[in-house]
Amino acid sequence: QVQLVESGGGLVQAGDSRRLSCAASGRTFSSYGMGWFRQAPGQEREFVARINWSGASTYYADSVKGRFTISRNNAEKRIYLQMNSLKPEDTAIYYCAREGVPYGSGSAEREAYISWGQGTQVTVSS
């Protein structure tokens, strides 16, 4: 089993940067791809970024490409989301998630993820 705990959210100004962190537990962590999703109030959860099991492959939603960077440290069992040039539209609860298939190429679909954290709130003001 994998337990995920996000942290690093808060209130920021537009244009600022923020780094989110996801601490994971479980012996199978390093064999699975990980993803970041976000959900604004009253809206559907949407894909933000994913990283494959080794960290060699990353993929981003068009809305964050060039601004966000996902990374992982398997030795520390942590996943990060570096967010730069934040916009008010980035305001949401950000969730860390683990894919259900080991050694996969990664997925941008939420159905592929079977373990989720409780989320951390990111609020970007104008």
C-alpha positions, 0 to 999 in steps of 0.5 A, spaced: 500 500 500 502 507 498 500 513 503 501 519 500 501 526 503 501 533 499 504 539 502 507 546 500 500 549 498 498 556 500 496 563 498 501 566 493 501 572 488 500 571 480 507 571 477 510 567 484 513 560 484 511 555 489 513 548 490 509 542 492 511 536 495 508 529 496 511 524 501 510 517 499 510 510 503 510 503 501 515 499 498 513 499 491 513 506 490 519 507 486 516 502 481 510 506 479 508 512 475 506 518 479 501 524 477 499 531 479 492 533 479 488 539 481 481 540 482 477 547 483 471 548 487 465 546 483 469 543 477 472 536 475 479 534 477 484 535 472 490 532 470 496 537 471 503 533 470 505 526 470 512 522 471 514 515 469 517 510 474 524 512 473 523 519 472 526 519 465 519 521 462 514 527 464 508 530 461 504 536 462 497 539 461 498 544 456 495 549 461 501 548 465 507 546 460 513 551 460 511 553 467 510 547 472 516 541 473 514 535 476 520 531 479 521 525 483 526 522 488 525 515 489 530 514 494 527 519 498 520 517 496 518 524 494 514 527 488 515 534 487 511 540 483 515 546 481 510 551 479 513 558 476 509 564 473 503 562 477 496 564 475 489 565 478 487 560 474 492 555 477 488 556 484 485 549 486 486 543 491 492 539 488 493 532 489 498 527 488 497 520 485 500 513 484 498 509 477 496 502 478 500 499 473 508 498 475 513 500 470 508 504 465 509 509 461 505 514 464 498 516 464 494 523 463 488 520 465 485 520 472 482 513 471 489 510 471 491 512 478 489 508 484 492 511 490 491 519 492 493 524 497 488 528 501 490 534 497 494 541 498 490 548 497 494 553 492 490 560 491 493 565 486 491 572 487 491 577 482 
